[in-house]
Amino acid sequence: MKRVFLFFLIALFAIPATFAEGDDLWGNFGDINFYNTDKQTAVSDEQFDQTVEKVKSKKRKPLFSPKEPKKMKGESYQQSNETEIISGIEKETPVLRVPYELKKLDGGTLPIGHYQAVFEKDDEGFVTMKLYQAHYLVAKFPAQETEEDLFDEHINYLTLDDFDENKVKINYGSIDFNAFAIIDKK
């Protein structure tokens, strides 16, 4: 082990000494010119000033044009037709989770489950709530339109709250109107 260490130390000091025989370490590379000094020429003050003026006089294009933005392909959007766009959006039918058995108007029972709720207002102003499972109408209840937002922070919402011990209140809100329905528990 001592011999290997001694051999390593001798090699460490002997190898750089063989390469550094000239003036410096770079002398071993011969006539290679790393700095290209023979191709560089001196520039006078006049030439430098002319070049600076030439660069300053060039007109550069601005990064962002202050002109009108390019028109996008597709339908136009303006403040005046935003309600038309909003009303044209296909609405999803909200899903209501019913944790109680409820009494139907025909005397039957609406079982516990999940239902799609659709609130519709007819031409005479009467509002009805229809509950669907899949595409089958399961129940239909009268509802009452209201101007209140029913204490919900969203535009479109559907909630079920306890009204009292025997009734529940289903609140509905959309862009078109807000309504609620009070239904008896079974």
Secondary structure as UniProt FT lines:
FT   HELIX           2..19
FT   HELIX           25..29
FT   TURN            30..31
FT   TURN            37..39
FT   HELIX           45..57
FT   HELIX           79..81
FT   HELIX           82..88
FT   STRAND          95..98
FT   STRAND          102..103
FT   TURN            105..106
FT   STRAND          109..110
FT   STRAND          113..121
FT   TURN            123..124
FT   STRAND          127..133
FT   TURN            134..135
FT   STRAND          136..146
FT   TURN            150..151
FT   STRAND          157..162
FT   STRAND          167..173
FT   STRAND          178..185
//
